[in-house]
Amino acid sequence: MLSYRKLKQKDLYQAYQLDQLCFPRGIAYSFDTFLYFYFYIDHYSLVAEENEGIVGFIIASIERNKTSQIITLDIHPNYRRKKIGSKLLSRVEEHLISLGVKNVCLQVEVNNTPAISLYKKCGFTEAKRLPKYYLNKIDALLMKKNLAE
Ligand SMILES: CC(C)(COP(=O)(O)OP(=O)(O)OC[C@H]1O[C@@H](n2cnc3c(N)ncnc32)[C@H](O)[C@@H]1OP(=O)(O)O)[C@@H](O)C(=O)NCCC(=O)NCCS
């Protein structure tokens, strides 16, 4: 059965492996970066789990000025189009609202149609194009959502 819970330290390696599967080399985060996110930034992070295996996760930073950034949202290829990504995002947003966070942003590769479609469906809008954001050659979109609206 699929269940949702907070990301724990013991999940970091599995989350890292899933990220390697979801993103190309150079864009996927290193394991050290996962450790940095977990231990050094204020964050709210959830996993979707089935039979004790992580099938998806989300990491959202919480900044001092009551804004948040979706650092990553990863769903295992076998579990996509089941609304797991949308659910992780909406659960994070609910928590951010309870903390008084007003604005959430994220960066996404311009050609990442699945992610851009999901974010638009969930109320994000395109704010800006960021030239050569990934690997100094691929543009990103900066997307934003006002949680107060
Ligand atoms: C993008 C991603 C997180 C979507 O997760 P998901 O759980 O499959 O998404 P959902 O099932 O919640 O989809 C919600 C909506 O998003 C859109 N969407 C999702 N995947 C899509 C696809 N492959 N093509 C077009 N639209 C898509 C659809 O509108 C979908 O609603 P629908 O299924 O009723 O049409 C997943 O594909 C993934 O992990 N991709 C690789 C990592 C990544 O790019 N993460 C985002 C980083 S910014």
Ligand as a Chemical Component Dictionary entry (heavy atoms), coordinates in Angstrom:
data_LIG
# 
_chem_comp.id                   LIG 
_chem_comp.type                 NON-POLYMER 
_chem_comp.pdbx_formal_charge   0 
_chem_comp.three_letter_code    LIG 
# 
loop_
_chem_comp_atom.comp_id 
_chem_comp_atom.atom_id 
_chem_comp_atom.alt_atom_id 
_chem_comp_atom.type_symbol 
_chem_comp_atom.charge 
_chem_comp_atom.model_Cartn_x 
_chem_comp_atom.model_Cartn_y 
_chem_comp_atom.model_Cartn_z 
_chem_comp_atom.pdbx_ordinal 
LIG C1  C1  C 0 7.412  15.336 -13.263 1  
LIG C2  C2  C 0 7.037  14.196 -12.312 2  
LIG C3  C3  C 0 7.480  14.575 -10.894 3  
LIG C4  C4  C 0 5.512  14.000 -12.369 4  
LIG O1  O1  O 0 5.128  13.113 -11.338 5  
LIG P1  P1  P 0 3.795  12.222 -11.452 6  
LIG O2  O2  O 0 3.534  11.628 -10.116 7  
LIG O3  O3  O 0 3.907  11.300 -12.599 8  
LIG O4  O4  O 0 2.707  13.344 -11.799 9  
LIG P2  P2  P 0 1.133  13.269 -11.540 10 
LIG O5  O5  O 0 0.631  11.880 -11.758 11 
LIG O6  O6  O 0 0.844  13.890 -10.217 12 
LIG O7  O7  O 0 0.628  14.190 -12.729 13 
LIG C5  C5  C 0 -0.182 15.336 -12.515 14 
LIG C6  C6  C 0 -0.391 16.028 -13.837 15 
LIG O8  O8  O 0 0.869  16.502 -14.363 16 
LIG C7  C7  C 0 0.857  16.368 -15.800 17 
LIG N1  N1  N 0 1.833  15.357 -16.234 18 
LIG C8  C8  C 0 2.514  14.480 -15.450 19 
LIG N2  N2  N 0 3.313  13.711 -16.222 20 
LIG C9  C9  C 0 3.111  14.095 -17.501 21 
LIG C10 C10 C 0 3.648  13.671 -18.753 22 
LIG N3  N3  N 0 4.534  12.667 -18.844 23 
LIG N4  N4  N 0 3.258  14.318 -19.863 24 
LIG C11 C11 C 0 2.350  15.319 -19.811 25 
LIG N5  N5  N 0 1.784  15.774 -18.648 26 
LIG C12 C12 C 0 2.173  15.162 -17.514 27 
LIG C13 C13 C 0 -0.533 15.909 -16.171 28 
LIG O9  O9  O 0 -1.337 17.070 -16.322 29 
LIG C14 C14 C 0 -0.946 15.126 -14.932 30 
LIG O10 O10 O 0 -2.333 15.002 -14.775 31 
LIG P3  P3  P 0 -3.087 13.797 -15.569 32 
LIG O11 O11 O 0 -2.313 12.540 -15.333 33 
LIG O12 O12 O 0 -4.467 13.815 -14.959 34 
LIG O13 O13 O 0 -3.064 14.200 -17.017 35 
LIG C15 C15 C 0 7.686  12.849 -12.773 36 
LIG O14 O14 O 0 7.457  12.655 -14.136 37 
LIG C16 C16 C 0 9.188  12.785 -12.532 38 
LIG O15 O15 O 0 9.641  12.379 -11.455 39 
LIG N6  N6  N 0 9.988  13.207 -13.534 40 
LIG C17 C17 C 0 11.453 13.167 -13.429 41 
LIG C18 C18 C 0 11.951 14.130 -12.396 42 
LIG C19 C19 C 0 11.506 15.544 -12.671 43 
LIG O16 O16 O 0 11.569 16.038 -13.786 44 
LIG N7  N7  N 0 11.077 16.235 -11.588 45 
LIG C20 C20 C 0 10.684 17.626 -11.624 46 
LIG C21 C21 C 0 11.864 18.438 -11.322 47 
LIG S1  S1  S 0 11.589 20.174 -11.395 48 
# 
loop_
_chem_comp_bond.comp_id 
_chem_comp_bond.atom_id_1 
_chem_comp_bond.atom_id_2 
_chem_comp_bond.value_order 
_chem_comp_bond.pdbx_ordinal 
LIG C1  C2  SING 1  
LIG C2  C3  SING 2  
LIG C2  C4  SING 3  
LIG C2  C15 SING 4  
LIG C4  O1  SING 5  
LIG O1  P1  SING 6  
LIG P1  O2  DOUB 7  
LIG P1  O3  SING 8  
LIG P1  O4  SING 9  
LIG O4  P2  SING 10 
LIG P2  O5  DOUB 11 
LIG P2  O6  SING 12 
LIG P2  O7  SING 13 
LIG O7  C5  SING 14 
LIG C5  C6  SING 15 
LIG C6  O8  SING 16 
LIG C6  C14 SING 17 
LIG O8  C7  SING 18 
LIG C7  N1  SING 19 
LIG C7  C13 SING 20 
LIG N1  C8  SING 21 
LIG N1  C12 SING 22 
LIG C8  N2  DOUB 23 
LIG N2  C9  SING 24 
LIG C9  C10 SING 25 
LIG C9  C12 DOUB 26 
LIG C10 N3  SING 27 
LIG C10 N4  DOUB 28 
LIG N4  C11 SING 29 
LIG C11 N5  DOUB 30 
LIG N5  C12 SING 31 
LIG C13 O9  SING 32 
LIG C13 C14 SING 33 
LIG C14 O10 SING 34 
LIG O10 P3  SING 35 
LIG P3  O11 DOUB 36 
LIG P3  O12 SING 37 
LIG P3  O13 SING 38 
LIG C15 O14 SING 39 
LIG C15 C16 SING 40 
LIG C16 O15 DOUB 41 
LIG C16 N6  SING 42 
LIG N6  C17 SING 43 
LIG C17 C18 SING 44 
LIG C18 C19 SING 45 
LIG C19 O16 DOUB 46 
LIG C19 N7  SING 47 
LIG N7  C20 SING 48 
LIG C20 C21 SING 49 
LIG C21 S1  SING 50 
# 
